[in-house]
Amino acid sequence: MKFQEIIQSETPVLLDFSATWCGPCQTLAPILHEVKAKLGEGVKILKIDIDKNPQVASQYQIQSVPTLILYRKGQQLWRQSGVVPGHVLIDKIKSFSL
């Protein structure tokens, strides 16, 4: 499945732009696991390494990592840079799932 097809999904898709050298990105990883565990099939989470995918990072104008972008049906619903607490992410995703 292609990237554009994935973000067209009816299910919310959370893009996690990160890098292996990024400390806050490492902090965010277990938070995203927690979010996925709580929401299950209610969200798709895609981790995108900006060093391995510079063209994608450029296309989405990623200035800093981590940056999270939430999509549903091809529409960007929310975007934030930095570490976001799990409960905030869960509430944000649920608010767009209706």
PyRosetta script that sets phi, psi and omega in degrees:
from pyrosetta import init, pose_from_sequence

init()
pose = pose_from_sequence("MKFQEIIQSETPVLLDFSATWCGPCQTLAPILHEVKAKLGEGVKILKIDIDKNPQVASQYQIQSVPTLILYRKGQQLWRQSGVVPGHVLIDKIKSFSL")
pose.set_psi(1, 136.6)
pose.set_omega(1, -179.0)
pose.set_phi(2, -83.0)
pose.set_psi(2, 156.0)
pose.set_omega(2, -179.0)
pose.set_phi(3, -52.2)
pose.set_psi(3, -48.6)
pose.set_omega(3, -178.3)
pose.set_phi(4, -62.8)
pose.set_psi(4, -34.7)
pose.set_omega(4, 177.8)
pose.set_phi(5, -67.5)
pose.set_psi(5, -38.0)
pose.set_omega(5, -178.0)
pose.set_phi(6, -62.7)
pose.set_psi(6, -46.4)
pose.set_omega(6, -177.2)
pose.set_phi(7, -74.8)
pose.set_psi(7, -8.8)
pose.set_omega(7, 174.8)
pose.set_phi(8, -80.9)
pose.set_psi(8, -5.1)
pose.set_omega(8, -174.4)
pose.set_phi(9, -57.6)
pose.set_psi(9, 148.2)
pose.set_omega(9, 172.8)
pose.set_phi(10, -66.6)
pose.set_psi(10, -33.0)
pose.set_omega(10, 177.8)
pose.set_phi(11, -77.2)
pose.set_psi(11, 136.1)
pose.set_omega(11, 176.1)
pose.set_phi(12, -57.3)
pose.set_psi(12, 139.6)
pose.set_omega(12, 179.7)
pose.set_phi(13, -120.3)
pose.set_psi(13, 121.5)
pose.set_omega(13, 179.1)
pose.set_phi(14, -101.8)
pose.set_psi(14, 116.5)
pose.set_omega(14, 176.8)
pose.set_phi(15, -91.3)
pose.set_psi(15, 127.4)
pose.set_omega(15, 179.1)
pose.set_phi(16, -112.9)
pose.set_psi(16, 99.5)
pose.set_omega(16, 177.1)
pose.set_phi(17, -84.0)
pose.set_psi(17, 120.4)
pose.set_omega(17, -174.5)
pose.set_phi(18, -146.1)
pose.set_psi(18, -179.6)
pose.set_omega(18, 176.5)
pose.set_phi(19, -148.1)
pose.set_psi(19, 150.0)
pose.set_omega(19, -177.0)
pose.set_phi(20, -63.6)
pose.set_psi(20, -29.9)
pose.set_omega(20, -177.2)
pose.set_phi(21, -84.5)
pose.set_psi(21, -1.4)
pose.set_omega(21, -172.9)
pose.set_phi(22, -91.9)
pose.set_psi(22, 114.1)
pose.set_omega(22, 179.1)
pose.set_phi(23, -59.4)
pose.set_psi(23, -52.1)
pose.set_omega(23, 178.6)
pose.set_phi(24, -58.5)
pose.set_psi(24, -30.0)
pose.set_omega(24, 177.8)
pose.set_phi(25, -64.3)
pose.set_psi(25, -38.3)
pose.set_omega(25, 178.5)
pose.set_phi(26, -66.7)
pose.set_psi(26, -36.1)
pose.set_omega(26, 177.4)
pose.set_phi(27, -65.7)
pose.set_psi(27, -36.3)
pose.set_omega(27, -176.4)
pose.set_phi(28, -74.0)
pose.set_psi(28, -28.8)
pose.set_omega(28, -174.9)
pose.set_phi(29, -53.6)
pose.set_psi(29, -52.0)
pose.set_omega(29, 179.4)
pose.set_phi(30, -66.9)
pose.set_psi(30, -27.4)
pose.set_omega(30, 176.5)
pose.set_phi(31, -64.5)
pose.set_psi(31, -42.5)
pose.set_omega(31, 179.9)
pose.set_phi(32, -67.4)
pose.set_psi(32, -34.8)
pose.set_omega(32, 175.6)
pose.set_phi(33, -62.9)
pose.set_psi(33, -40.7)
pose.set_omega(33, 178.5)
pose.set_phi(34, -63.8)
pose.set_psi(34, -43.5)
pose.set_omega(34, 179.0)
pose.set_phi(35, -60.9)
pose.set_psi(35, -46.6)
pose.set_omega(35, -179.5)
pose.set_phi(36, -63.5)
pose.set_psi(36, -40.4)
pose.set_omega(36, 179.6)
pose.set_phi(37, -63.1)
pose.set_psi(37, -38.9)
pose.set_omega(37, -177.8)
pose.set_phi(38, -78.1)
pose.set_psi(38, -35.1)
pose.set_omega(38, -175.5)
pose.set_phi(39, -98.3)
pose.set_psi(39, -18.2)
pose.set_omega(39, 177.8)
pose.set_phi(40, 53.2)
pose.set_psi(40, -121.6)
pose.set_omega(40, -178.3)
pose.set_phi(41, -73.6)
pose.set_psi(41, -3.0)
pose.set_omega(41, -179.3)
pose.set_phi(42, -76.5)
pose.set_psi(42, -4.5)
pose.set_omega(42, 179.1)
pose.set_phi(43, -155.3)
pose.set_psi(43, 146.6)
pose.set_omega(43, 169.8)
pose.set_phi(44, -109.6)
pose.set_psi(44, 135.0)
pose.set_omega(44, 178.5)
pose.set_phi(45, -118.7)
pose.set_psi(45, 123.7)
pose.set_omega(45, 178.8)
pose.set_phi(46, -115.0)
pose.set_psi(46, 122.6)
pose.set_omega(46, 176.6)
pose.set_phi(47, -93.7)
pose.set_psi(47, 127.4)
pose.set_omega(47, -178.6)
pose.set_phi(48, -121.9)
pose.set_psi(48, 114.2)
pose.set_omega(48, 178.5)
pose.set_phi(49, -79.6)
pose.set_psi(49, 116.1)
pose.set_omega(49, -175.1)
pose.set_phi(50, -66.4)
pose.set_psi(50, -25.3)
pose.set_omega(50, 179.1)
pose.set_phi(51, -75.9)
pose.set_psi(51, -30.9)
pose.set_omega(51, 179.1)
pose.set_phi(52, -88.5)
pose.set_psi(52, -18.9)
pose.set_omega(52, -177.4)
pose.set_phi(53, -131.8)
pose.set_psi(53, 58.2)
pose.set_omega(53, -176.1)
pose.set_phi(54, -61.5)
pose.set_psi(54, -31.7)
pose.set_omega(54, -179.9)
pose.set_phi(55, -66.8)
pose.set_psi(55, -37.3)
pose.set_omega(55, 178.2)
pose.set_phi(56, -69.1)
pose.set_psi(56, -43.5)
pose.set_omega(56, 178.6)
pose.set_phi(57, -59.6)
pose.set_psi(57, -40.8)
pose.set_omega(57, 179.2)
pose.set_phi(58, -67.3)
pose.set_psi(58, -43.2)
pose.set_omega(58, -179.9)
pose.set_phi(59, -59.0)
pose.set_psi(59, -37.1)
pose.set_omega(59, -178.6)
pose.set_phi(60, -96.1)
pose.set_psi(60, 10.5)
pose.set_omega(60, 175.6)
pose.set_phi(61, 52.2)
pose.set_psi(61, 49.8)
pose.set_omega(61, 178.8)
pose.set_phi(62, -78.2)
pose.set_psi(62, 116.7)
pose.set_omega(62, -178.9)
pose.set_phi(63, -97.4)
pose.set_psi(63, -29.5)
pose.set_omega(63, -178.5)
pose.set_phi(64, -148.2)
pose.set_psi(64, 157.6)
pose.set_omega(64, 177.7)
pose.set_phi(65, -121.7)
pose.set_psi(65, 148.2)
pose.set_omega(65, -2.8)
pose.set_phi(66, -77.5)
pose.set_psi(66, 146.8)
pose.set_omega(66, 170.6)
pose.set_phi(67, -124.9)
pose.set_psi(67, 130.7)
pose.set_omega(67, 178.5)
pose.set_phi(68, -110.0)
pose.set_psi(68, 134.4)
pose.set_omega(68, 176.3)
pose.set_phi(69, -131.4)
pose.set_psi(69, 129.5)
pose.set_omega(69, -179.9)
pose.set_phi(70, -104.3)
pose.set_psi(70, 127.0)
pose.set_omega(70, 178.2)
pose.set_phi(71, -119.9)
pose.set_psi(71, 152.3)
pose.set_omega(71, 169.0)
pose.set_phi(72, -154.0)
pose.set_psi(72, 129.5)
pose.set_omega(72, -178.2)
pose.set_phi(73, 54.1)
pose.set_psi(73, 37.1)
pose.set_omega(73, 176.9)
pose.set_phi(74, 79.4)
pose.set_psi(74, -0.8)
pose.set_omega(74, -178.9)
pose.set_phi(75, -100.8)
pose.set_psi(75, 131.7)
pose.set_omega(75, 173.0)
pose.set_phi(76, -75.3)
pose.set_psi(76, 122.3)
pose.set_omega(76, -176.1)
pose.set_phi(77, -101.9)
pose.set_psi(77, -29.3)
pose.set_omega(77, -172.7)
pose.set_phi(78, -162.2)
pose.set_psi(78, 149.0)
pose.set_omega(78, 179.4)
pose.set_phi(79, -151.0)
pose.set_psi(79, 137.5)
pose.set_omega(79, 177.1)
pose.set_phi(80, -155.7)
pose.set_psi(80, 142.0)
pose.set_omega(80, 174.6)
pose.set_phi(81, -100.8)
pose.set_psi(81, 151.1)
pose.set_omega(81, 179.2)
pose.set_phi(82, 99.0)
pose.set_psi(82, 175.4)
pose.set_omega(82, -179.7)
pose.set_phi(83, -77.7)
pose.set_psi(83, 130.9)
pose.set_omega(83, -179.2)
pose.set_phi(84, -116.7)
pose.set_psi(84, 130.5)
pose.set_omega(84, 179.0)
pose.set_phi(85, -59.7)
pose.set_psi(85, 147.6)
pose.set_omega(85, -177.5)
pose.set_phi(86, -54.9)
pose.set_psi(86, -45.9)
pose.set_omega(86, -177.5)
pose.set_phi(87, -63.9)
pose.set_psi(87, -32.5)
pose.set_omega(87, 178.2)
pose.set_phi(88, -68.1)
pose.set_psi(88, -44.5)
pose.set_omega(88, 178.5)
pose.set_phi(89, -62.0)
pose.set_psi(89, -45.2)
pose.set_omega(89, -179.5)
pose.set_phi(90, -60.3)
pose.set_psi(90, -47.1)
pose.set_omega(90, 179.1)
pose.set_phi(91, -61.6)
pose.set_psi(91, -41.9)
pose.set_omega(91, -178.6)
pose.set_phi(92, -64.1)
pose.set_psi(92, -47.1)
pose.set_omega(92, -179.6)
pose.set_phi(93, -63.5)
pose.set_psi(93, -44.8)
pose.set_omega(93, 179.3)
pose.set_phi(94, -62.1)
pose.set_psi(94, -36.1)
pose.set_omega(94, -177.8)
pose.set_phi(95, -65.4)
pose.set_psi(95, -25.0)
pose.set_omega(95, 179.8)
pose.set_phi(96, -100.9)
pose.set_psi(96, 1.9)
pose.set_omega(96, -176.2)
pose.set_phi(97, -87.1)
pose.set_psi(97, -10.6)
pose.set_omega(97, -174.1)
pose.set_phi(98, -75.5)
pose.dump_pdb("model.pdb")
